[in-house]
Amino acid sequence: MNFAVLASGNGSNLAAIIKALKKKKIKASLNAVISDKESAYALTRARKANIKTVAFINPKDFSSREAFDARLLEILRREK
């Protein structure tokens, strides 16, 4: 199973997920970490853990919530 994490803050839950993945307590592949906040420490945690896709998507770059969601889905589909 593949999954992604959406984070907007410190990433303490992400840290626990990464730790569980390393200990093989979660049998899945974390393929992406995406945040709507550029300064979210979760993005740093993901980079340090060598997560393949670490992305910041700025909601202000989109004319609507639907357009933002479409970009999010595009990344999720690309990363499976």
Secondary structure, DSSP 8 states (H G I E B T S, - for coil): -EEEEEESS--HHHHHHHHHHHTTSS-SEEEEEEES-TT-HHHHHHHHTT-SEEEE--GGGSSSHHHHHHHHHHHHHHH-
